[in-house]
Amino acid sequence: MEKAIESHLHHWRVIIFTVMVALTAFATASHATYSLPTDRSYPWAGNVGVVGDIPNRTTIYTTLSPSGGDDTSAIKSAISNCPSGQVILLKSGTFTISSPVVIKSGITLRGAGMGSTIVKGASGMGGAYLIGFSNGAGYGTSYSISAGMSKGSTTITTSSAHGWSVGDVIQIDQLNNASGNPVVTNVGNNGTCSWCGRASGTRSLGMLNRVAAVPSSTTATLEIQLSWNFSASQSPQATKINGTTSDAGIESLTVDNSASGSSSQTSDGCTIAMYGTNNCWLLRVEAIGSYETMVRVKQAYRNTVRGCKFHEGVPALPINGTSYATSRAYGIWIGPGSGNLFENNQLYHLFMPHKLDGPTSANVFAYNYITQLYYTNTNWNLGVFEFHGAHPSMNLFEGNYGDGRILADDVWGSSSHNTFFRNRQTLTPNKTGAGWDMDLQKNAQYYNAIGNVMGSGVESLYEANNMTLSGQLAIFRLGYTGDGDGDASGNDSQVAATLLLHGNWDSVNKTVMYNGSNDTVLPPSLYLTGKPAWWGTMQWPAIGPDVSPMYPTAPGAGNGTPWGDNANGTSNATPSAPTALAVQ
């Protein structure tokens, strides 16, 4: 496999493998299993989510019942006194809180199920969130990195004694480079992103890691390998995250922000806060009501969010009202963060279900169902995954089912080296605005799209690139600046030149397109070693041009599928199933 050549092939240089190829004398030897070039990917397997998976804690410290009044003090007292490794069990009913509840390290807060146990914010409640894992995390002293900066390294050397201990979480980053390859910048068409990294956004590229050993005062062994080749010329540094919360979880309940959503939850505010979290989790948690953000994941390392449902903007205004507009009704907003796993979740009735800014790398978003997204513009295809600030990189998106766009915008800067594998991506039914299944805008470079099933049958173009647009719908739109139609002024040619496409099926060509590699067998997963137990009896792999059907035809319909209500508990609202695309 000539990986160096393969990684630089232009996306338009494709070869369609026909039945005649399979009959050649070389067919048997040529069909090896495809693997991503190492310079474009990360070894996600074993390096994301809670170490050893979410623990099933069985020791109940105390059981609480709703009082019918304000339950804040009772819950906070139980959290304060709960021993490490034990569970606070909330019975069925509605627990009303009047101030934010903070989960401490080492404990589990567990309900009786979504829609059965409800933690509800009182009307007029103050504070930046309803429930969370920390009051906030800060940065310690930064130390220059003098050695161990290469991608794949698990040991770094600092220029002076760092004072770290085993278990500390550190952020490794470097200065932006707007003239680099790829471009790394926190400046976009909306101005400068001062929150996209430390030092007012000038350190947007990097990752979080955990100290596994301290061989000397100036060295540290890392738990997972570096995701990037850091450069001495860009002044790489490592900085400890202070005030982290570890080994804590929230399970089997609903968090209701519909009455308590307010302007105090803007910026880093949210419904559920995962600030400075390390090895923490949300399991079968429903959250209702996103004033700005549903789940804010910040300075977060190796957390798991699984089997959850996040939906509804607040205040509860009519669909396409002001509750579904800019800076409203976000779902999961991550940055900075690394090694996190977002798996088997439903997100709907939101404006921006996933928002990524930097430094955010080496995360996995997998087997999520994203549908029925709302905005004041009723004709707009919104971003199911949106790279909305500099510089998310080396993240994996696998097995997701999305109605809308994959969107790497140029609003607040650049992004690169993100991989989309075995996803079902389709435009929102009856919406034609921004009708591009994968919209990689200016400075979105070195993306990978492998083994996806793309398109809804209404697209007329396979690729829109450096051409005047006037309402055309396309599978790919590449290199443009901004969301609208128009000419290609300022088109970034490197977006198309660095895009790697392989083994995708699309509704324009109605066939599988390969990029010239003989490795036409796709692996089942890029982060799982086999079918996960929670997947049930459905086909595995779940999505891809090499399985039949190419994707589940009715996810999220409450029919016992992994995305359905029977798998995750009772939901207050269930998205309807999308119209299935006939397999050609």
C-alpha positions in Angstrom: 0.0 0.0 0.0 1.6 3.2 -1.1 0.3 5.4 1.6 2.4 8.5 0.8 1.1 8.6 -2.7 -2.5 7.7 -1.6 -2.7 10.6 0.9 -2.0 13.2 -1.8 -4.3 12.0 -4.5 -6.8 14.6 -5.5 -10.4 13.7 -4.8 -11.4 14.0 -8.5 -8.9 11.3 -9.5 -11.1 8.4 -8.8 -11.4 4.9 -10.3 -14.7 3.1 -10.3 -14.1 -0.5 -9.6 -16.5 -2.6 -11.8 -17.2 -6.3 -12.0 -14.6 -6.6 -14.7 -11.9 -5.6 -12.2 -13.0 -8.4 -9.9 -12.4 -10.9 -12.8 -8.8 -9.9 -13.4 -6.0 -12.1 -12.3 -4.9 -9.5 -9.8 -8.2 -9.1 -8.0 -7.7 -11.6 -5.1 -4.4 -10.2 -4.2 -5.4 -6.6 -4.5 -8.4 -6.5 -2.2 -6.7 -5.9 1.1 -8.3 -4.1 4.1 -8.0 -0.3 3.8 -6.3 1.7 6.5 -6.0 5.4 6.8 -2.6 6.9 6.3 -1.0 7.4 9.8 -0.3 11.1 9.1 -4.1 11.7 8.7 -5.4 9.6 11.6 -5.1 8.8 15.3 -5.2 5.4 17.0 -8.6 6.0 18.6 -9.1 2.3 19.6 -8.4 2.0 23.4 -7.6 5.7 23.7 -11.1 7.3 24.1 -13.8 7.2 26.8 -13.6 6.2 30.4 -10.7 3.9 31.0 -12.0 0.3 31.2 -15.5 1.7 30.3 -18.2 3.0 32.7 -18.1 1.2 36.0 -21.3 -0.5 37.2 -21.4 0.7 40.8 -23.7 -1.3 43.1 -23.2 0.1 46.6 -26.0 2.6 47.4 -25.0 5.2 49.9 -28.5 6.8 50.2 -31.8 6.9 48.5 -33.7 10.2 48.1 -37.3 10.9 47.3 -38.7 14.2 46.0 -39.9 16.4 48.8 -42.5 18.4 46.8 -40.5 21.5 47.5 -36.9 22.6 47.0 -34.7 19.5 46.9 -31.4 21.4 46.4 -30.0 21.0 50.0 -30.9 17.3 50.3 -29.1 16.5 47.0 -26.1 18.6 47.8 -25.8 17.1 51.3 -25.9 13.6 50.0 -23.2 14.4 47.4 -21.0 16.0 50.1 -21.2 12.9 52.4 -21.2 10.1 49.8 -18.1 7.9 50.0 -16.0 7.3 46.9 -17.2 4.5 44.7 -20.8 4.6 45.9 -24.2 5.7 44.5 -26.8 8.3 45.4 -30.1 6.9 44.1 -32.9 9.3 43.2 -36.3 7.7 43.2 -39.0 8.4 40.6 -40.5 11.8 40.6 -39.5 15.5 40.1 -36.7 16.9 42.2 -36.7 20.7 42.0 -33.4 22.6 42.4 -32.9 26.3 42.9 -29.1 26.5 42.4 -26.5 24.4 40.5 -25.7 20.9 41.8 -22.1 19.9 41.6 -21.0 16.2 41.5 -17.8 15.5 43.3 -15.1 13.0 42.2 -15.6 9.3 42.7 -19.4 9.1 43.1 -22.4 8.3 40.9 -25.8 10.2 40.9 -28.3 7.7 39.5 -32.1 8.0 38.8 -34.8 5.5 38.0 -34.7 6.2 34.3 -35.2 9.0 31.8 -38.6 10.6 32.3 -39.0 8.8 35.6 -36.5 10.7 37.7 -36.5 14.4 36.7 -34.1 17.0 38.1 -35.8 20.3 37.2 -34.5 23.8 37.5 -36.9 26.2 39.3 -38.2 29.2 37.4 -35.9 32.2 38.0 -33.0 29.9 39.1 -29.6 31.6 38.9 -26.2 30.1 38.0 -24.5 29.1 34.8 -25.9 25.5 34.7 -28.3 23.1 36.4 -26.0 20.1 37.2 -22.4 19.5 36.6 -19.1 18.0 37.6 -17.1 21.1 38.6 -17.5 24.7 39.5 -14.9 25.4 36.8 -11.3 24.4 36.0 -8.3 26.7 35.5 -4.8 26.6 34.1 -1.6 26.3 36.1 1.9 27.3 35.0 2.9 26.7 31.4 6.2 24.9 30.6 8.0 24.9 27.3 8.4 21.5 25.7 11.9 20.8 24.6 11.7 17.1 23.4 9.1 14.4 22.7 7.1 16.6 20.4 6.5 14.2 17.5 3.1 12.6 16.7 2.9 9.3 18.4 5.2 10.2 21.3 4.3 9.2 24.8 7.0 11.0 26.6 7.7 14.8 26.7 10.5 16.8 28.2 10.0 20.3 29.6 12.7 23.0 29.7 12.3 23.3 33.5 10.9 21.3 36.4 7.1 21.0 36.0 6.0 19.7 39.4 3.3 17.4 37.9 2.1 14.2 39.6 0.7 11.0 38.2 -3.0 11.5 37.2 -2.7 15.2 36.5 -4.4 16.3 33.2 -2.3 18.6 31.1 -3.0 20.6 27.9 -0.3 20.5 25.2 -0.6 23.2 22.6 1.4 25.5 20.3 1.1 28.9 18.6 -1.0 29.2 15.5 0.6 29.3 12.0 -1.6 30.9 9.4 1.0 30.2 6.7 1.5 26.6 7.7 0.5 23.3 6.0 -2.2 23.0 7.2 -3.3 26.5 7.9 -3.9 27.0 11.7 -5.6 30.3 12.5 -8.2 31.6 14.9 -9.2 34.3 12.4 -12.3 33.7 10.2 -14.9 35.6 8.3 -16.5 36.7 11.5 -13.3 38.0 13.1 -10.9 36.6 15.7 -11.8 33.8 18.0 -10.4 34.8 21.4 -11.8 31.7 23.2 -10.3 29.1 20.7 -7.4 28.1 22.9 -5.1 29.7 25.5 -3.5 33.1 25.1 -6.6 34.7 23.6 -7.0 32.0 21.0 -3.5 32.1 19.6 -2.9 28.5 20.7 -5.8 26.7 19.0 -4.0 23.5 18.0 -3.3 20.9 20.7 -4.6 18.2 22.9 -5.3 17.2 26.5 -3.5 14.2 28.1 -3.0 12.6 31.4 0.3 12.1 33.2 0.9 8.3 33.6 4.4 8.5 35.1 7.0 11.1 36.1 10.4 9.6 35.4 12.1 12.9 36.4 11.4 16.5 37.3 11.5 17.5 33.6 9.9 14.5 31.9 6.4 13.0 31.9 5.0 9.8 30.4 1.7 10.3 28.8 -1.3 8.0 29.0 -2.1 8.3 25.2 0.1 9.3 22.4 0.4 12.8 20.9 -2.0 13.5 18.1 0.2 16.0 16.3 3.8 16.7 15.2 4.4 19.8 17.4 7.0 22.2 16.1 9.7 23.9 18.1 9.2 27.0 15.9 5.7 27.3 17.2 6.7 27.3 20.9 4.9 24.2 22.2 3.9 24.3 25.8 2.3 22.0 28.4 0.0 23.4 31.1 -1.7 21.6 34.0 -5.5 21.8 34.2 -6.4 22.7 37.8 -9.5 21.8 39.7 -10.5 18.7 37.8 -13.2 16.2 38.7 -12.5 12.5 38.2 -14.3 9.2 38.1 -17.8 10.5 38.6 -21.1 9.8 36.7 -24.7 10.9 36.2 -27.0 8.1 35.1 -30.6 7.3 34.2 -32.5 10.5 34.7 -33.8 13.6 33.0 -32.4 17.1 33.5 -35.1 19.7 32.7 -34.0 23.2 32.0 -37.2 24.4 30.3 -38.3 26.7 33.2 -34.8 27.8 34.4 -33.1 28.6 31.1 -31.9 32.2 31.2 -29.2 34.6 30.1 -27.0 33.3 33.0 -26.5 30.2 30.9 -24.8 32.0 28.0 -21.2 31.8 26.9 -19.8 28.8 28.9 -23.2 28.3 30.6 -25.3 25.2 29.9 -27.8 22.7 31.1 -25.2 20.1 32.1 -21.6 21.2 32.8 -18.6 19.0 32.1 -15.9 21.5 33.1 -12.5 20.0 33.9 -13.7 16.5 33.8 -11.4 13.4 33.8 -12.8 9.9 33.4 -16.4 11.0 34.0 -19.6 10.1 32.3 -23.2 10.7 31.3 -25.2 7.4 30.9 -28.8 7.3 29.7 -29.3 10.9 30.6 -32.0 13.0 29.0 -31.6 16.8 28.9 -34.5 19.1 27.9 -34.0 22.7 27.3 -30.9 24.3 25.9 -30.8 28.1 26.4 -27.4 28.3 24.7 -25.7 24.9 25.2 -27.1 21.6 26.4 -23.8 20.0 27.5 -20.6 22.1 27.7 -17.5 19.9 27.5 -14.5 22.1 28.4 -11.0 21.1 29.6 -12.2 17.6 29.4 -10.3 14.4 29.1 -11.5 10.8 28.5 -15.1 11.1 29.4 -18.0 9.1 28.0 -21.5 10.3 27.0 -23.5 7.3 26.0 -27.2 6.5 25.4 -28.4 10.0 26.0 -31.1 12.3 24.5 -30.6 16.0 24.2 -33.4 18.1 22.8 -35.5 21.3 22.8 -34.4 24.9 22.9 -35.6 27.3 25.5 -37.5 29.4 26.1 -40.2 27.1 24.7 -41.2 29.2 21.7 -42.7 28.0 18.4 -40.5 26.0 16.1 -38.2 28.3 14.1 -38.7 31.1 16.7 -35.9 32.9 18.5 -35.1 29.9 20.7 -33.5 28.3 17.6 -31.1 30.9 16.4 -27.5 32.0 16.7 -26.1 31.3 20.1 -29.2 29.3 21.1 -30.1 25.7 21.3 -26.6 24.2 20.9 -26.3 20.5 21.8 -22.8 19.3 22.7 -20.1 22.0 22.7 -16.6 20.7 23.1 -13.4 22.6 23.4 -10.8 22.1 24.6 -10.9 18.3 25.0 -9.3 15.0 24.0 -10.0 11.3 24.3 -13.7 11.8 24.8 -16.3 9.4 23.5 -19.9 10.5 22.4 -21.7 7.3 21.6 -25.2 6.1 20.8 -27.0 9.4 21.5 -30.0 11.2 20.0 -29.9 15.0 19.4 -33.0 16.7 17.9 -35.0 19.9 18.1 -31.8 21.9 18.3 -30.0 24.5 16.3 -26.4 23.2 16.4 -26.3 19.7 17.8 -22.4 19.4 17.9 -20.1 22.4 18.1 -16.3 21.9 18.1 -13.6 24.4 18.6 -10.0 24.0 19.7 -7.8 22.8 20.9 -9.9 19.6 20.5 -8.4 16.4 19.1 -8.5 12.6 19.4 -12.2 12.4 20.2 -14.8 10.0 18.8 -18.4 10.8 17.9 -20.0 7.5 17.0 -23.5 6.0 16.3 -25.4 9.1 17.1 -28.7 10.0 15.6 -29.2 13.7 14.7 -32.4 15.0 13.1 -35.1 17.7 13.1 -32.8 20.7 13.5 -34.5 24.1 13.7 -33.5 27.6 12.8 -35.2 30.9 12.1 -34.5 30.2 8.4 -36.9 27.4 7.7 -35.2 26.4 4.4 -31.7 26.0 5.8 -29.7 22.7 6.1 -28.0 23.0 9.5 -24.7 21.4 10.6 -25.1 18.0 12.3 -21.4 18.3 13.1 -20.0 21.8 13.0 -16.4 22.8 13.2 -17.1 26.3 14.4 -13.8 27.6 15.9 -10.1 26.9 15.5 -8.6 24.2 15.4 -10.3 20.8 15.9 -8.2 18.0 14.5 -7.7 14.2 14.4 -11.3 13.5 15.5 -13.3 10.5 14.3 -17.0 10.6 13.3 -18.2 7.0 12.8 -21.6 5.4 12.2 -23.6 8.5 12.7 -27.0 9.1 11.1 -27.5 12.8 10.3 -30.1 15.0 8.5 -28.4 18.2 7.5 -24.8 19.1 6.7 -21.3 18.1 7.8 -20.1 21.6 8.2 -16.5 22.9 8.6 -17.1 26.6 8.5 -14.6 29.5 8.3 -16.5 31.6 10.8 -13.9 31.6 13.6 -10.9 29.9 12.0 -9.4 26.7 10.7 -9.7 22.9 11.2 -8.0 19.9 9.7 -7.4 16.1 9.7 -10.9 15.0 10.8 -12.3 11.6 9.6 -15.8 10.7 8.6 -16.2 6.9 8.4 -19.3 4.8 7.7 -21.8 7.6 8.3 -25.2 8.0 6.8 -25.4 11.7 5.7 -28.5 13.2 4.0 -30.0 16.6 3.5 -32.9 17.6 5.7 -36.2 16.6 3.9 -37.8 19.5 2.1 -35.0 22.0 2.8 -32.9 23.3 -0.1 -30.9 26.2 1.4 -27.2 25.3 2.0 -28.0 22.0 0.3 -24.5 20.4 0.5 -24.1 17.1 2.4 -20.5 17.8 3.2 -19.6 21.5 3.3 -15.9 22.0 3.9 -15.2 25.8 3.7 -12.0 27.8 3.6 -9.1 26.5 5.7 -10.8 23.1 6.3 -7.9 20.9 5.1 -6.8 17.3 5.1 -10.3 15.9 5.8 -11.1 12.2 5.3 -14.4 10.7 4.1 -14.3 6.9 4.0 -17.1 4.4 3.5 -20.0 6.8 3.9 -23.5 6.6 2.4 -24.2 10.2 1.2 -27.1 12.0 -0.3 -30.9 12.0 -0.4 -31.5 11.8 -4.1 -32.2 15.5 -4.6 -28.6 16.6 -5.3 -27.7 17.4 -8.9 -23.9 17.8 -8.4 -21.3 15.5 -7.0 -19.0 18.4 -6.2 -19.3 22.2 -6.1 -15.7 23.6 -6.2 -14.5 26.9 -7.5 -17.7 27.6 -9.5 -20.6 30.1 -9.3 -23.5 28.6 -7.2 -27.1 29.5 -7.6 -29.1 27.0 -5.6 -27.5 23.8 -6.8 -27.5 20.9 -4.3 -24.4 18.9 -4.1 -22.8 16.0 -2.2 -19.6 18.1 -1.6 -19.0 21.8 -1.5 -15.4 22.6 -1.2 -13.3 25.7 -0.3 -16.0 28.4 -0.2 -16.1 31.2 2.3 -19.4 31.5 4.1 -22.7 29.6 3.9 -24.4 31.3 0.9 -24.4 30.8 -2.9 -22.5 33.1 -5.2 -19.2 33.1 -7.0 -16.1 31.4 -5.8 -14.2 34.5 -4.7 -11.5 33.5 -2.3 -12.0 29.8 -2.9 -9.4 27.7 -1.0 -8.0 25.2 -3.5 -6.3 23.3 -0.7 -9.6 22.1 0.7 -10.2 19.9 -2.4 -6.5 19.1 -3.0 -6.1 17.7 0.5 -9.5 15.9 0.8 -9.2 12.1 0.9 -12.2 10.2 -0.4 -12.5 6.5 -0.6 -15.2 3.9 -0.7 -18.2 6.3 -0.4 -21.6 5.7 -2.0 -23.5 8.8 -3.2 -26.9 9.5 -4.6 -25.6 11.4 -7.6 -23.3 8.7 -9.0 -25.2 5.9 -7.4 -22.1 3.8 -7.1 -19.1 3.4 -4.8 -16.2 5.6 -5.6 -12.6 4.7 -4.8 -9.5 6.8 -5.0 -7.2 4.4 -6.8 -6.2 2.3 -3.8 -6.5 -1.4 -4.3 -7.5 -1.7 -0.7 -11.2 -1.8 -1.2 -12.2 -3.8 1.9 -13.3 -1.4 4.6 -12.7 -2.3 8.3 -15.9 -2.6 10.4 -14.7 0.2 12.8 -11.8 2.6 13.4 -12.2 2.5 17.2 -14.0 -0.7 18.2 -12.6 -4.2 18.1 -16.0 -5.8 17.5 -19.7 -5.1 17.7 -20.5 -3.5 21.1 -23.0 -5.1 23.4 -25.3 -2.2 23.3 -25.8 -2.5 19.6 -28.1 -5.4 20.0 -29.1 -7.7 17.1 -28.8 -5.1 14.3 -26.4 -5.7 11.4 -22.7 -5.0 12.0 -21.2 -2.9 10.5 -24.2 -0.7 10.9 -23.6 1.6 7.9 -21.6 1.4 4.7 -21.7 0.6 1.0 -20.5 -2.9 1.8 -23.5 -3.9 3.9 -27.2 -4.5 3.0 -29.1 -2.5 3.7 -26.5 0.3 3.6 -27.9 1.8 6.7 -30.8 1.3 9.2 -34.0 2.5 7.7 -35.8 3.8 10.8 -33.4 4.9 13.6 -34.9 6.8 16.5 -38.4 5.5 15.9 -38.8 3.8 19.3 -38.6 0.4 17.7 -36.0 -1.3 19.9 -33.0 -0.2 17.8 -30.0 1.2 19.6 -31.3 4.7 18.8 -34.8 3.9 19.9 -36.7 4.5 23.1 -36.7 0.9 24.1 -32.9 1.0 24.3 -32.5 4.2 26.3 -35.6 4.7 28.4 -38.6 6.9 28.0 -38.2 10.1 26.2 -40.4 13.2 26.4 -40.3 13.5 22.7 -39.3 11.1 20.0 -38.1 12.1 16.5 -39.9 10.4 13.6 -38.0 8.1 11.3 -36.5 9.7 8.2 -37.5 8.7 4.8 -35.4 5.8 3.7 -33.3 6.1 0.6 -33.7 3.1 -1.7 -30.6 1.1 -2.1 -29.5 1.3 -5.7 
